[in-house]
């Protein structure tokens, strides 16, 4: 693998220059803002997994910034890795603290995301217009599945998860439209993926925080 191979995957990028994607680069500040807001909300509340999610949220912003400036394979890995870690930790947190599983079963159920993705990704790849965004499409579906299964057990948390899934669906839509609308919108629409994704990831931490708060008060 050539770690320094150039990647040109977005409408805004016209050259290999560092600042070829200024809007896509700068809008990653949304992740840092969301992380700071959620850090202030969860600090000192005895929620270590929430704090870990805040850390990954900030790292997502840094990794994505590196990708939209350097635009090389190594930067793409720095972009994707913290997203995957966030997803895994969040699923584990919901399994352990909402479904009230023991840590080992919670981890084992979390690992099921691998066969789940293997089964659903090929179906999303058949959807016209999704393109590379199909890789993210299994995530909002999984969130909606969790929301449906939790609707009676904890309706407030289920509703919060459903809202998060809706934001993510809108985010993925903007990501998928980046190239098709490039002629009409020279800046593309990928920057909305950053803004909405940061909002969604911060909101998902808030949903988890609220659930833990309600559980501690009951």
N, C-alpha and C positions, 0 to 999 in steps of 0.2 A: 504493500500500500504506500502510495506517495502522500505523505502527511502534508506536503506543501503544495499539492495540486490546487489550482485555482477553481473556485466554484462560482458560477454565474447563474443563479436560480431565481432572481427577483427582478421585477420590472424596473425598479429605480436604478439598479446597477448597470452602467453602460461601459465602464472601464474597470481594470483591476486596482484602481487607486484606493488608498485607505479610506478616503471620504467620498467614495462613489455612491454610498447609500446614507446620506446625512439624516434623512427623516427616519429611516429604519433603524439607524444607530441611536439617535437621540431619544426616540420613543421608548427605548429600553429603560429609561429612567422611571417609567411607570412601575416596573417591577420593584425598584429600590424604594419608591414612595410607598407602594403597597406593603412591602416588607417592614418599613419603618412604622407605618400605622399599626400593623398587626403586632409588631414587637412591643409597642407601647400598650397594646390591649392584653397581651398574654404574659408579659413579664411579671414575675413575683406571684403568679397564681398556681404554681406547682403543676405546670403542664409541659413536661419536657418534650413530648412529641410535637406539640404545637410550636414550641420554640425551634425544634429541628426543622419543621416545615417552613418557618419564617426564614431560617438560614438558607434553605434550598431555594426559597422564593427570591431572595437577594442574589443567590448564585446563578439562578436562571437569567436574571437581568444582565449580570456580568458576562456570562457565557454567550448570550445572544448578541451583546454588544461586540464581543470579540469576533463573532461570526460575521456580523454585518459591516465590520471594518476590514478585517484580514481576509475573510471569504476564502478560507482554505480548509482542507480536510480536518486538520487538527482542531481548528476553531469550530467546525461543525460538530465534532465530538464534545467540545466544551459546551456547546449549545444544547445538545440532546441529553447528555448524561444527567445533569441536575433535574431535568424534567422527568426522566424515568425514575430517579430517586424520590422525587416528590410524590409521584403517583404511588410507588410501592409503599412509602411510609404512610401516606394518607389512607390507603386501603387497609393496611395493618392497624392503624389507629381506629378506624371505624369498626373493624372486626373485633378488636380487643375491647374498646370502650363503649361502643354502641350496641354491638351484638353480645358483648360481655363474654367473649371467648377467652380461654387461657392463652398465654403468649404463643405456645407451640402450635395449637390448632389455628390461631389467628395468622401465624406465619405461613402455615400450610395452605390455608384458603387464599392468602395473598398470592402465593406462588401459582395459583390456578389462572392468574392473568396471562400466563404464557400460553397454555392451550386455548384459552378464551380468545386471545388475540390471533393465534394461528387459525382459529376457526372463522372469526368474523372479518379479519382484514381482507381476505380474498373477495368477500362479498362486497365490501365497500369499494374495493378497487374496480368493481364493475359499474359503479355509479358514474354516469357521465359528468365531467366537469370537476370531479374531486381531485384528480391527479395525485400529486404527492401528498396532499392533505388527507388522503384516505388513511394514512398511517396513524392519524390522530382520531379518526372517527369512532373507533371502538370505545374510546374513553367516555364521551357523553352518554353513549348507550349503556355502558356499565354503571355510570352514576344513576341513570334513570332506573335501571334494574334494582339497584340498592334502594332508591327512593320508593319504588313500588313495594318492595318487600318490607320496608320499615314503616309504611304508611299507618299501620295500626299500632305498632309498638311505640313509635315516637313520631307523631305526625309533624311536629315543629321541625325536627331534624330532616325528615323526609321532604318537607316542603322546601327547606333550605337547599338540600341536594338538588332538587328539581330545578330550582332557580339557577344554581350553578351550572347545571347541564344546559339550560337554555342559553346562558351567556356564552358557554363554550361552543355551542352550535353556531351562534352568530359569529363568534371569533373564527371558527374554522371556515365559515362561508366567506368572510373577507380574505382569509388566506388563500382559498381556492380561486377567488376572483382576481387575484393580483395579475397574473399573466393574461387571462382573457380580456381584461379591461385596459391593458397597457396602452393601447393606441388612443383610447379616450381619456385615460388618466395617467399621464406620464410618470407621476410619482408612485403609481400603483396603490394597492390597498393593504399591503402587508403590514403597514404600521398600525392598522386597526387591530390586527391579530395581537400585537404587543399590548395595546391599551386594554382591549377586552380580556385578553388572557391574564394580564396582571390583576385586573378587577376580579375576574373569576377565581383565581388562585387565592387572592386575599380573602374573598368572600367564603371560600371553602374552609379556610382556617377559622374564620369567624363562626361558621356553622358548627364546627367541631368544638370551638371554645364555648359557645352557648350551650351545647349539649352537656359538656362537662360541668358547666356552672349550674345548670338545672339539676343534674344528677347529684351534685354535692349539696344542693338545697332541699332535696326530697327526703 
